[in-house]
Structures are given as structure tokens and as C-alpha cells.
Amino acid sequence: MAKRAEPTVPAAESETNPTTGKGHATPSRAEREAARKRPLVPADRKAAAKDARVKNAEARERARLGMASGDERYLTQRDRGPQRRFVRDYVDARYTVAEFLMPVMLVIIVFTFVPVQALQYYGIFVLWGFFAIAVIDSAIMTFTMKRRLRDKFGTLERGLTWYAVMRALQFRMIRIPKPQVKRGHFPA
């Protein structure tokens, strides 16, 4: 068997730059456990609670602003994705009859308290007629929206029709995420 030749290190270099060992003793188990231990309760609980409240409030405000602006990181799972963004922009770009359904219903409810029976009678017919127009408008909206979605994305996610109709039922000013497009500016 041939002996391996050991690399030679000059004497001056080996004294200043040791190549063996890690430079400190291995800590005992008790020392490692003591280093890991932290108090369960902070020293000043009131200050810690106040700091936690401030941090949580800042995080909530950031999330609220991000969601209102349509930032994908802060949106709920329901609102995420390119197809959902397209649906939001499409619904926000058009005038829908459905968004005026709630105010019309409120007016009709007020009319039912008026003691004139003819006003009550015709108010209910107007309400049902407006409701039928809103359903027809929503059907036309979803039909054209789905056609544009298929042209742009190919396949469609589940639930887009319901998502579009529910968004169309809301007043434009209270929609969350806030509308990112002006009326008449449809997505490409």
C-alpha cells in the first residue's frame, strides 16, 4: 500500500490560521436549551398588547386599501384570477338595470303604505315588470360576457355567471373591489 502524501502547510501559516476545529467548544444540552428558552409572557404585557393591536390595525388597513384597489394579494379567493378581473371590469363598464332594483323595490314598499289601493296595485306590477327587465338584462349581460371570456381565455372557470350577476346587483359605489374602469370602457 502506498502512503498518501500529506499536503504541506508552511509553519507560519498554520499557526495563524488553524484549519482544524470550529473555534469553540460544543455547547452542552443544558446550555442549548437555556439559550432557546424565552419567557411565555413579555416583560411589559400592556405595551406588548398595544404593539400587537397597532400592528394588526396597520395590517387590516393595508388589506382594506389593497382590496379596494383590486390588488391581487389582498383579494379574497372569490375575487382572484384573471377571469374574475375580466368579469369585474365587464360588469363595471356597463349600465345594468339590476343595480337599480333595490331602490325601485324600496320605493314600491313605500307605495304599499299609501292608502290608495290603485297605487299599491300598480306599484306591484311595476315591481314585477322591473324585476323581469332586470333578469332579461342580466341574461343578456352574461351571454355576451361569456362569449368574450371564451374568445379571450378559451375555457371558463365555474361560478363566473353568478359572480357577474351578484356584482351587477350591487350599487356601483359600494362594490368591493372598487370598480377599476369607467362606464363604457370594456376590457379588451
Disulfide bonds with the S-S distance in Angstrom:
none
